[in-house]
Amino acid sequence: MTSQVDFDPESPRDERSSDTAASGSTVAAAEGNDDDTTDRAAGEPPAAGSPATIHIPVMQREVVAAMDARPGAVLVDGTLGGGGHTRMLAPLVLPGGQVIAVDRDASAVARTLETVRDLPVQAFAANYADIPEVLEHCGIPLVDGILLDLGLSSDQLADRERGFSYQSDGELDLRFDTSTGQPAWLLVQKLSEVHLADLIYQYGEERLSRRIARRIVAERQRVPIRSALQLATLVRQCVPRSKNHSIDPATRTFQALRIAVNEELKWLEVALRRLPACLKPGGKLVIISFHSLEDRLVKNAFRDDPRLDVVTRKPLRPLDDEIDENFRARSSRLRVAQRNDRAADDIYVR
Ligand SMILES: C[S@@+](CC[C@H](N)C(=O)[O-])C[C@H]1O[C@@H](n2cnc3c(N)ncnc32)[C@H](O)[C@@H]1O
């Protein structure tokens, strides 16, 4: 029942989709980590070709309730990651429903595909902003719900080759999709001091951005900054540790570079404009964000879009028991909007 293609929005109706026989579906649960918790980074990423994930999906109860998963429903998971949310939702839409899942990280899609064998899931390597084209490719006009769980997964964080972990001496890449854009080390190498400082301030909300940028520029004249560990070490020399030591001083700088290389806010804005047009009347758009820059965009778009009714006036937050079990969940905020039938899609360019 499971299939995957690398999705190319330029050729939405190509014939590359094929049913894939996938192997078993073990999920090794371990403490999850996100942007600011690399001090607690999980040891090893799941081995290539292994179905395992160390990512613990956040706000599971809330997601199931908000997505209104029921037999026959067609749902979209726009951020498949380790597949935790998809594996929760897919059995609930049987019989008759399905989950269409996408992720920009083709390696995550390939690995997770193994774990959704025997579930009604089609998975695609694609940007969530291209969900309209993915649905067109699948021959699905409108869906009952779309979930976006923003940011990065614990699997990506634990992959030492990609630079998401501040401990890693792998290359400082930070891209979800390494086939496009520029690695973060290149930005660190070529941006002017002012530009670097602005970027770290704007996307990391780091008030010591000027000091960090000055330090980076001085260091790169001495030696190229290529690894995550090199950068984290520099930043730690500029930013005092938080009082309870729970947050690494490099957190905000890494967040800023990651947002920049993946153009995360741009794609979120595009998705917020395009995705309501994919929903049936009554269909839900459910978005989990992890920092205020994302949450503000979601809040304002939900409020201002005449096609949507806001379901959650205030964002839902994880309960204490979840935070105790999964530290990464502590900064998650879930917002829900519902498609109404009062406004037409042609007020927006898709
Ligand atoms: C927090 S993880 C999702 C975890 C997933 N919900 C689970 O339960 O395992 C976020 C995922 O979103 C993906 N992602 C980030 N930006 C994306 C985009 N614009 N389009 C598609 N996927 C994206 C990342 O590659 C990452 O795998």
The ligand as a MOL file (V3000), in Angstrom:
LIG
                    3D

  0  0  0     0  0            999 V3000
M  V30 BEGIN CTAB
M  V30 COUNTS 27 29 0 0 0
M  V30 BEGIN ATOM
M  V30 1 C 9.9020 17.9250 13.5070 0
M  V30 2 S 10.2740 16.9580 12.0910 0 CHG=1
M  V30 3 C 8.7670 16.0870 11.8070 0
M  V30 4 C 8.6540 14.8660 12.6610 0
M  V30 5 C 7.4470 14.0040 12.3490 0
M  V30 6 N 6.2140 14.7000 12.6120 0
M  V30 7 C 7.4750 12.7100 13.1320 0
M  V30 8 O 6.5290 12.4170 13.8650 0
M  V30 9 O 8.4710 11.9760 13.0320 0 CHG=-1
M  V30 10 C 10.2060 18.1670 10.8330 0
M  V30 11 C 10.4660 17.6000 9.4340 0
M  V30 12 O 10.0650 18.6180 8.5130 0
M  V30 13 C 10.9090 18.5460 7.3960 0
M  V30 14 N 10.7870 19.8310 6.7030 0
M  V30 15 C 11.2670 21.0400 7.0750 0
M  V30 16 N 10.8990 21.9850 6.1760 0
M  V30 17 C 10.1730 21.3460 5.2290 0
M  V30 18 C 9.5130 21.7870 4.0440 0
M  V30 19 N 9.5290 23.0760 3.6500 0
M  V30 20 N 8.8390 20.8710 3.3280 0
M  V30 21 C 8.7950 19.5640 3.7030 0
M  V30 22 N 9.4230 19.0970 4.8130 0
M  V30 23 C 10.0950 19.9810 5.5630 0
M  V30 24 C 12.2740 18.2560 7.9650 0
M  V30 25 O 13.0960 17.6730 6.9860 0
M  V30 26 C 11.9170 17.2880 9.1130 0
M  V30 27 O 12.0300 15.9550 8.6870 0
M  V30 END ATOM
M  V30 BEGIN BOND
M  V30 1 1 1 2
M  V30 2 1 2 3
M  V30 3 1 2 10
M  V30 4 1 3 4
M  V30 5 1 4 5
M  V30 6 1 5 6
M  V30 7 1 5 7
M  V30 8 2 7 8
M  V30 9 1 7 9
M  V30 10 1 10 11
M  V30 11 1 11 12
M  V30 12 1 11 26
M  V30 13 1 12 13
M  V30 14 1 13 14
M  V30 15 1 13 24
M  V30 16 1 14 15
M  V30 17 1 14 23
M  V30 18 2 15 16
M  V30 19 1 16 17
M  V30 20 1 17 18
M  V30 21 2 17 23
M  V30 22 1 18 19
M  V30 23 2 18 20
M  V30 24 1 20 21
M  V30 25 2 21 22
M  V30 26 1 22 23
M  V30 27 1 24 25
M  V30 28 1 24 26
M  V30 29 1 26 27
M  V30 END BOND
M  V30 END CTAB
M  END
